[in-house]
Every structure is written in structure tokens, then in C-alpha cells.
Amino acid sequence: MKYGFVFPKSDVHKAIEFAKEAENNGWDAFFVWESLYGVDAWITLTAIASKTKKIRLGTMITPLSRMKPWKVASEILTLDLISKGRVVFSVALGAIDTGFAEFGEETDKKIRAELLDEGLEIITQLWKGKFNYKGTHYQIRESPFFNRHPPPSLIQQPRVPIWVVAAWPWEKSMKRALKYDGILPAIMLKKGKFEKITPEHVREIKKYIVEKRQIADNFDIVIEGTTPINDKTQAQEIIKPFEKAGATWWIESMWEETSLDPVLEKIREGPPN
């Protein structure tokens, strides 16, 4: 099990400071959230990369359906180079209540799913040096410009790890995640309502991955949750059942905190391993 921490506020200076604390205190990864408007996630991560040496970095999460995939591919490529191969790319449809309609972004779930699928295909193809794509929403044609000015290759090969939010047990959503490198599972009932994930859910998801994916190794199951401060015994009681069920990452999230003081305290405490 590896341990990440997601920074819950929109404060670039504190994010840099807390990321350095996270690295110094043994966390494996540090994540920031990507808002429709506000502090830019990728610029923040780039600043963090220049101040750290080993901690992995990423977003939690990137709503790819409202972004130009070639711009995102460029940002990740650049950060992969600057960080010397420490980037993780987490994607989802995104929460439309964060301003999608108000800013004129696509809100239809089916179309956003299509945009997500095509966006991921384009990003992974661009990283391979392929500049041809014909989809429903995006079309890319070969340009002689890139023969004269070829972009650099990623440090991480065959690509930056991609984690995809997927709704369990919905087949179409799960198949999307299995094409890539990890899953951030959400448990969705038939009426579209979500319930809290349990170790039993993880056990079922792990079994599905083994059955449906040709290579089940090196595929991450990422669980986001909260453990108590200054009680590693209780924290392990929460996390261990998920690890035994097959989870490979625990992402500590403190979204409800109004103050950064307990967030810093939790980071300095280190991961509950």
C-alpha cells in the first residue's frame, strides 16, 4: 500500500509548503484539485516539482471532458520532464456543480463521457508521437511542423500512469478504467445514487480486474478516505481491510476542514503505515 495526500484548499503558496512537508514526512504522493477557475493545478504542481525530489505529483482529479486534450498532454509531458518522471494523471467526467453550466461547458453526461474517452485516446497517442485522430468530437491531422520540431519524449514509459474514476459495477465505466493504469472506484446504485465504498466492494472490483484485464499486475486500485489524527492504530484499522481486499493506494483527503492547521498536523504525522 502506498499513501498519498490531497491538498484541500486553493492556496498555491501553502500547497508548495505542504508538499515539501509531505515529502519530508514519508508520503508517497501529493495531489491538488483542479478547479474551473482559480489557482491552476498544473502550474502549482510544476512549482512543487521544482521544490521536491521524490514525491509523486498529480491532480485529484482532472475533468478532461472540458479541456483540450493536446493542452493537457503538453502540461503533463512538461511536468514529467521537470519532475524527472514523478507525475500521476487522474481523470474523471468532473462534477458539473462546480460551474460547468455557468461557464458554458458541456453538461450532458453521455457527451462528456465521449469527450473523456476521445481525450484519453488523443493524449496517449500524442505521447507516442502519433498526430492523426478522427473521432466524433475531435479530429487531428498530420502537420509538417512536428517533423521540423518534434516534441520530447516522456521520461516515464510507456506513459505517465493514468488513473480513471469509474462507477462500479457499471460495465461501460469499468471498461474505460481497465484500458489504463488504475481505478478510482465510485460505488453507484441503479438509481444513480452513490454509496460509501467498503473493502467488500474493493474485493469484487479486484476480482473483476483479474478476470477482465489481460495483465492485472501493475494496475492500481486507489481509495480516497480520511483517518484520524494522532491515532495510527485506528488509521490502520480503517485502511488494512482495504489493502487486504486489493487496494494499492490510500489517498488521505480532508475536504471538510475549514482550517489548514489540522491538515498540516496530519501531513507531519506521516502516512499511517
Secondary structure in CASP SS format (residue, H / E / C, confidence):
PFRMAT SS
TARGET T0000
AUTHOR 0000-0000-0000
METHOD secondary structure of the structure
MODEL  1
M C 1.00
K E 1.00
Y E 1.00
G E 1.00
F E 1.00
V E 1.00
F E 1.00
P C 1.00
K C 1.00
S C 1.00
D C 1.00
V H 1.00
H H 1.00
K H 1.00
A H 1.00
I H 1.00
E H 1.00
F H 1.00
A H 1.00
K H 1.00
E H 1.00
A H 1.00
E H 1.00
N H 1.00
N C 1.00
G C 1.00
W C 1.00
D C 1.00
A E 1.00
F E 1.00
F E 1.00
V E 1.00
W C 1.00
E C 1.00
S C 1.00
L C 1.00
Y C 1.00
G C 1.00
V C 1.00
D C 1.00
A H 1.00
W H 1.00
I H 1.00
T H 1.00
L H 1.00
T H 1.00
A H 1.00
I H 1.00
A H 1.00
S H 1.00
K H 1.00
T C 1.00
K C 1.00
K C 1.00
I C 1.00
R E 1.00
L E 1.00
G E 1.00
T E 1.00
M C 1.00
I C 1.00
T E 1.00
P E 1.00
L H 1.00
S H 1.00
R H 1.00
M C 1.00
K C 1.00
P H 1.00
W H 1.00
K H 1.00
V H 1.00
A H 1.00
S H 1.00
E H 1.00
I H 1.00
L H 1.00
T H 1.00
L H 1.00
D H 1.00
L H 1.00
I H 1.00
S H 1.00
K C 1.00
G C 1.00
R C 1.00
V E 1.00
V E 1.00
F E 1.00
S E 1.00
V E 1.00
A E 1.00
L C 1.00
G C 1.00
A C 1.00
I H 1.00
D H 1.00
T H 1.00
G C 1.00
F C 1.00
A C 1.00
E C 1.00
F C 1.00
G C 1.00
E C 1.00
E C 1.00
T C 1.00
D C 1.00
K H 1.00
K H 1.00
I H 1.00
R H 1.00
A H 1.00
E H 1.00
L H 1.00
L H 1.00
D H 1.00
E H 1.00
G H 1.00
L H 1.00
E H 1.00
I H 1.00
I H 1.00
T H 1.00
Q H 1.00
L H 1.00
W H 1.00
K C 1.00
G C 1.00
K C 1.00
F C 1.00
N C 1.00
Y E 1.00
K E 1.00
G C 1.00
T C 1.00
H C 1.00
Y C 1.00
Q E 1.00
I E 1.00
R C 1.00
E C 1.00
S C 1.00
P C 1.00
F H 1.00
F H 1.00
N H 1.00
R H 1.00
H C 1.00
P C 1.00
P C 1.00
P C 1.00
S C 1.00
L C 1.00
I C 1.00
Q C 1.00
Q C 1.00
P C 1.00
R C 1.00
V C 1.00
P C 1.00
I E 1.00
W E 1.00
V E 1.00
V E 1.00
A E 1.00
A E 1.00
W E 1.00
P C 1.00
W C 1.00
E H 1.00
K H 1.00
S H 1.00
M H 1.00
K H 1.00
R H 1.00
A H 1.00
L H 1.00
K C 1.00
Y C 1.00
D C 1.00
G E 1.00
I E 1.00
L E 1.00
P E 1.00
A E 1.00
I E 1.00
M E 1.00
L C 1.00
K C 1.00
K C 1.00
G C 1.00
K C 1.00
F E 1.00
E E 1.00
K C 1.00
I C 1.00
T C 1.00
P H 1.00
E H 1.00
H H 1.00
V H 1.00
R H 1.00
E H 1.00
I H 1.00
K H 1.00
K H 1.00
Y H 1.00
I H 1.00
V H 1.00
E H 1.00
K H 1.00
R C 1.00
Q C 1.00
I C 1.00
A C 1.00
D C 1.00
N C 1.00
F C 1.00
D E 1.00
I E 1.00
V E 1.00
I E 1.00
E E 1.00
G E 1.00
T C 1.00
T C 1.00
P C 1.00
I C 1.00
N C 1.00
D C 1.00
K H 1.00
T H 1.00
Q H 1.00
A H 1.00
Q H 1.00
E H 1.00
I H 1.00
I H 1.00
K H 1.00
P H 1.00
F H 1.00
E H 1.00
K H 1.00
A H 1.00
G C 1.00
A C 1.00
T C 1.00
W E 1.00
W E 1.00
I E 1.00
E E 1.00
S E 1.00
M C 1.00
W C 1.00
E C 1.00
E C 1.00
T C 1.00
S C 1.00
L C 1.00
D H 1.00
P H 1.00
V H 1.00
L H 1.00
E H 1.00
K H 1.00
I H 1.00
R H 1.00
E H 1.00
G C 1.00
P C 1.00
P C 1.00
N C 1.00
END
